[in-house]
Structures are given as structure tokens and as C-alpha cells.
Amino acid sequence: MTTSVRRAAGAALGAFFCAATAGAVALAQTGGEPGAPRDDGALAARSYKVGVAAAREGRWPDAYAAYLEAWRLKRHFQIAANLARAELKLGKHRDAAEHIAFFLREAEGVSEPDRALGRQMLDEAKAHLATLKVVVSRAGATVLVDGVPVGTSPLGREVYVEPGERRLEARLQGEIPAQTSAALAPGASQEVELRFAERAAAGAVQPAAPRRSPAAPRRPPAAPDHGASGPSTALIAAGGAATVLAAGTAVVLRVFADRSARSGSDAAVPGADSCYSNGPPALHYTRCLVVDEHRTEAVSLRNASTGVFIAAGVLGAATVGYALYGSSRAGGGPAVTAVPVALAPGAGVSLRARW
């Protein structure tokens, strides 16, 4: 903006704002009686008139102080416009931008030429500043620039900041603050997003936790009942197979015993009986040795066959007993496990009981 344009704008705005003084004063009820309630409107109008007088004389520091006091008492768009004009004169560009932006948002009954002059003042201030559009992921958060609050999200307006490294933050009760920083040049315009962590918003209604019934007293786990399910089919089959095998072995042994007996008989060795007579042997000594060997072998095989037959009987009885007793155990009671055992030269049953 050239110097001539600035002067024209300042003169035009000054004429408008000074002409509006009467309207501002009319908003106040003047009253000076002792003990009367304080009237901020009247006090603002007085400070405003002081500022107008100082501005006409070019005493901008005095005008700024008077306008600022009026603004603190009453936030009116006429006061905001004149305060911004004084701030521009004094180089307070960020404050000037905030106040002239307020004028442009809130002014009522202002002509378009006066609005155009207000936009020129805003452009002049923004040339020395950085302009931010701050977007916050949650509503109701306090937005701060360098630790100074500038509004509540969603802002709905631009934020004017001094150039340089700026720290932005959004704070919401119950949430970790959202923070970022930006390096800004004079005249720059930038959009900045502040996003809170994805989690339930503070104060949100949480689903009620299911109510737990009182815990029942714990009981020790019951010991497994290995016999309650009935006898083992595999064990019964193994016992039957062992019984058959033992019986078959006894038969084979008996067959070999009979054959050995025949080999040592008189039919196989003539005169074999004479080897055991009380008199002198009728046969040669070596023949008697052969007879004796066969007959001894026959006796041993018969004994073995008898033992295996007995073992087969025991195995069979144990297997049948296990099957019958195991069936009765399905309803409970002591568990008994019978395991057939076949060992040469005998056999038996291994019993394991649990009470």
C-alpha cells in the first residue's frame, strides 16, 4: 500500500470512526451521581472520546492508550477499528490484525467503502505477519500459540502470529495435548492440523462393566477315575492272546516230550529196559547213555508242558476276571489293573490296584 493510499485510507477511516463517536457515546448512560452503579458503557465512551481527540492531533501513543481502555470496557466494532488504526501507527501489527478482523466480522450498518478500507488495513497488517488456519481434531479444545490461548476449537477464523518458529498446541481435559511447530515467514499463510490420539474422549459414557456374581468356593479337582470307564478292550485282547499262546506252547512241549520218550523206549533201542534193571546191563554202556538222555529229556519236557498249561490257565482266568470285574467297576470303586506276564520257563499275572 503506497503512502498516499495509506493517508487517504487513514483520513477516510478517521472521518468515519470520529463521526461514529456520537453513536458510541449514545450507547452509554452518563450519570455522575455519587453511589450510582458503575456504567462501563459510559466509561468506554469517555475513553473513546479521549482517543479520538488524541488521534486528531497525531498523538498516537495517547490515542492507543485511550482506545485500549475503551476496548477493555466495551468490545464494540467502532472501538476495535480505531484501536487497530492506532496499533498500525505504532507497529503493533498482530494486535491490529486481530482488532480490524473483529471490525470486519461484527460491524453493522457500515458502508462498503468503509469495509474496503478496513480490508486494506488488514492486508497492511498481514504483510508483517504469518497467517494460520488451525484445524483441531476435537471440538472444545483450547488452542494456544507459544503458550498463549487464542481461542477454542473449532476456531472459525484465522490466527495471526509473528514470523519465526511458532509452537502450537491444543489442550482438552483428559487428553494428551496435541502439539506441533511451524517455521513461518512474513506474509506466509499456512494450514496447521492438531490431532489428538485416537482414544475415547474425556467424559464419554463408557459401557457398564458386567456385574460378577460372588465367586463360589473352589473345590479341589477330583482325581481321575481310571476304572470308571470300564475294562480296556486292548488289555482283554492281549490277555486272551497270551492265554492261547501259552496253551499252544504247552501242547508243543508235550509233543516233544512224547517223542523223546519214544526215542528212549525198548522199541527204539532193543534191550533199553535192561539199562535200569538191577542186574548187569545187557547192552553196551553207550546205548544206555542214549536211553538215559532221551528219557531225561522226556521228563523235563513233560514238566515244562505242565507248567505252561498252568500258566495258560492262570492267564485265562485273570483275563476273564479282569473283564468281569472291570465291567462292574464302571460305576466306581477301587481300580484294579491285571497285566498278563509270560516268562520262560513260566508265566503269571501282574496286579496293580488303586484305592
Long-range contacts (C-beta under 8 A, 24 or more apart in sequence): 1-120, 1-123, 1-124, 5-120, 6-124, 9-117, 9-120, 9-121, 10-85, 12-113, 12-114, 12-117, 13-81, 13-85, 13-114, 13-117, 13-118, 13-121, 14-55, 14-56, 14-85, 16-110, 16-114, 16-117, 17-52, 17-78, 17-81, 17-82, 17-85, 18-52, 18-55, 18-56, 20-78, 21-48, 21-49, 21-52, 21-78, 23-78, 24-48, 24-76, 24-78, 24-79, 25-49, 27-74, 27-76, 40-73, 40-74, 41-73, 41-74, 43-73, 44-69, 44-70, 44-71, 44-73, 44-74, 44-76, 44-79, 45-70, 47-73, 48-78, 48-79, 48-82, 51-82, 51-83, 51-86, 52-82, 55-82, 55-85, 55-86, 60-86, 60-89, 60-90, 61-90, 64-89, 64-90, 64-92, 71-99, 75-102, 77-102, 77-103, 77-106, 77-107, 77-108, 77-110, 80-106, 81-107, 81-118, 84-121, 84-125, 85-121, 88-121, 88-124, 88-125, 93-125, 93-128, 93-129, 93-160, 94-125, 94-129, 94-160, 94-161, 94-162, 96-121, 96-125, 97-122, 97-125, 97-126, 97-129, 97-160, 98-160, 100-125, 101-157, 101-158, 101-160, 105-157, 125-160, 126-160, 126-187, 127-186, 127-187, 128-163, 128-186, 128-187, 129-160, 129-161, 129-162, 129-163, 129-186, 129-187, 130-160, 130-161, 130-162, 130-163, 130-166, 130-184, 130-185, 130-186, 130-187, 130-188, 130-189, 130-190, 131-158, 131-159, 131-160, 131-188, 131-189, 131-190, 132-158, 132-159, 132-160, 132-161, 132-166, 132-168, 132-182, 132-184, 132-189, 132-190, 132-191, 132-192, 133-158, 133-159, 133-189, 133-190, 133-191, 133-192, 134-159, 134-168, 134-191, 134-192, 134-194, 135-191, 135-192, 135-193, 135-194, 136-170, 136-178, 136-193, 136-194, 136-195, 136-196, 137-178, 137-193, 137-194, 137-195, 137-196, 138-170, 138-172, 138-175, 138-196, 138-201, 140-172, 141-170, 141-171, 141-172, 141-175, 141-178, 141-194, 141-196, 142-170, 142-171, 142-172, 143-168, 143-169, 143-170, 143-194, 144-168, 144-169, 144-170, 144-171, 163-188, 168-192, 168-194, 169-194, 170-194, 170-196, 172-196, 172-201, 172-202, 173-202, 173-203, 174-201, 174-202, 174-203, 175-199, 175-201, 175-202, 225-332, 225-335, 226-335, 226-354, 227-326, 227-329, 227-330, 227-333, 227-334, 227-335, 227-336, 227-354, 228-329, 228-330, 228-331, 228-332, 229-330, 230-326, 230-327, 230-329, 230-330, 231-322, 231-323, 231-325, 231-326, 231-327, 231-329, 232-326, 235-322, 235-337, 235-338, 235-339, 236-319, 236-322, 236-323, 238-340, 239-315, 239-316, 239-318, 239-319, 239-322, 239-338, 239-340, 240-316, 240-319, 242-315, 242-319, 242-340, 242-342, 242-347, 243-312, 243-315, 243-316, 243-319, 243-340, 244-312, 245-342, 246-308, 246-309, 246-311, 246-312, 246-315, 246-342, 246-347, 247-308, 247-309, 247-312, 249-308, 249-312, 250-305, 250-306, 250-308, 250-309, 250-312, 251-305, 253-301, 253-302, 253-304, 253-305, 253-308, 254-301, 254-302, 254-305, 256-301, 257-297, 257-298, 257-299, 257-300, 257-301, 257-302, 257-304, 257-305, 258-298, 260-294, 260-295, 260-297, 260-298, 260-301, 261-294, 261-295, 261-298, 263-294, 264-290, 264-291, 264-292, 264-293, 264-294, 264-295, 264-298, 268-294, 304-345, 307-345, 307-346, 308-345, 308-346, 308-347, 311-342, 311-346, 311-347, 311-348, 312-347, 314-347, 314-348, 314-349, 315-340, 315-342, 315-347, 315-349, 318-349
